[in-house]
């Protein structure tokens, strides 16, 4: 796996945990930002080109 893929997977994992288990006083706006960031990272990961997988 590429280094960027590993970074994205870790960031997505962290964000997913934040989204699923937000601190009690987390404002709705912050949760919406997390979801948008999650979507963006997921999109990037899904469209990542791996030389190893595409040879």
KOLDREN-512173 format. One line per field, with one value per residue: x, y, z of N, C-alpha, C in turn; residue number from 1; residue in three letters. Coordinates in steps of 0.2 Angstrom, whole numbers. Example, Ala and Ser with C-alpha at 12.3 -4.5 7.8 and 13.67 -1.06 7.14 Angstrom:
BEGIN
n_X	[66 64]
n_Y	[-28 -11]
n_Z	[39 35]
ca_X	[62 68]
ca_Y	[-22 -5]
ca_Z	[39 36]
c_X	[66 64]
c_Y	[-16 0]
c_Z	[39 39]
guse	[1 2]
tilo	[ALA SER]
This chain:
BEGIN
n_X	[4 2 10 2 -11 -12 -11 -23 -33 -31 -34 -48 -53 -51 -59 -72 -74 -75 -87 -96 -95 -97 -91 -101 -105 -103 -105 -118 -114 -100 -100 -106 -95 -86 -92 -92 -78 -75 -82 -75 -62 -64 -68 -56 -48 -55 -53 -39 -24 -16 0 4 -8 -13 -4]
n_Y	[-6 11 25 37 31 24 35 41 31 30 43 43 33 39 50 44 38 49 55 44 44 57 70 75 89 93 104 105 110 107 94 92 98 88 77 81 82 69 63 69 64 50 50 54 43 32 35 35 31 16 11 -2 -10 -8 -13]
n_Z	[0 -3 5 6 5 17 26 23 26 40 44 40 48 61 59 57 69 77 72 74 88 95 106 120 120 107 94 81 69 69 68 56 48 50 44 31 28 30 19 9 11 9 -4 -10 -6 -13 -26 -27 -35 -37 -41 -39 -39 -52 -62]
ca_X	[0 5 10 -4 -17 -11 -13 -31 -36 -30 -38 -55 -54 -52 -65 -77 -75 -78 -94 -100 -95 -95 -92 -108 -107 -101 -111 -120 -110 -94 -102 -107 -89 -83 -95 -89 -71 -75 -84 -69 -56 -67 -68 -49 -46 -58 -50 -32 -21 -10 3 4 -14 -14 1]
ca_Y	[0 18 29 41 27 23 41 42 26 32 49 41 29 44 54 39 37 56 55 39 45 63 72 77 96 95 108 102 113 104 87 93 98 81 73 84 80 62 62 71 59 44 51 54 36 28 37 34 27 13 7 -10 -13 -7 -15]
ca_Z	[0 -3 11 6 6 24 29 22 30 47 45 39 54 66 58 58 77 80 69 78 95 97 113 121 118 100 90 75 64 69 66 48 45 51 39 24 28 29 12 5 12 6 -11 -12 -6 -18 -32 -27 -40 -34 -46 -37 -41 -58 -66]
c_X	[4 5 4 -11 -17 -14 -21 -35 -36 -35 -46 -57 -55 -58 -72 -79 -78 -85 -98 -101 -93 -95 -99 -110 -104 -107 -112 -116 -103 -95 -103 -100 -85 -85 -92 -82 -71 -77 -78 -63 -58 -66 -61 -47 -49 -55 -42 -29 -16 -7 4 -2 -16 -9 -2]
c_Y	[6 21 34 37 25 29 42 37 28 38 48 37 34 48 50 39 44 57 50 41 52 65 75 84 98 98 104 104 109 97 87 94 92 77 75 82 73 60 64 66 52 44 50 46 32 30 37 29 23 9 0 -13 -13 -8 -21]
c_Z	[0 4 11 7 14 28 29 26 37 48 44 46 60 66 59 65 80 78 73 85 97 104 114 119 111 96 83 69 63 66 58 45 45 45 32 23 27 22 7 5 8 -1 -14 -12 -11 -25 -32 -32 -37 -40 -45 -40 -48 -63 -70]
guse	[1 2 3 4 5 6 7 8 9 10 11 12 13 14 15 16 17 18 19 20 21 22 23 24 25 26 27 28 29 30 31 32 33 34 35 36 37 38 39 40 41 42 43 44 45 46 47 48 49 50 51 52 53 54 55]
tilo	[UNK UNK UNK UNK UNK UNK UNK UNK UNK UNK UNK UNK UNK UNK UNK UNK UNK UNK UNK UNK UNK UNK UNK UNK UNK UNK UNK UNK UNK UNK UNK UNK UNK UNK UNK UNK UNK UNK UNK UNK UNK UNK UNK UNK UNK UNK UNK UNK UNK UNK UNK UNK UNK UNK UNK]
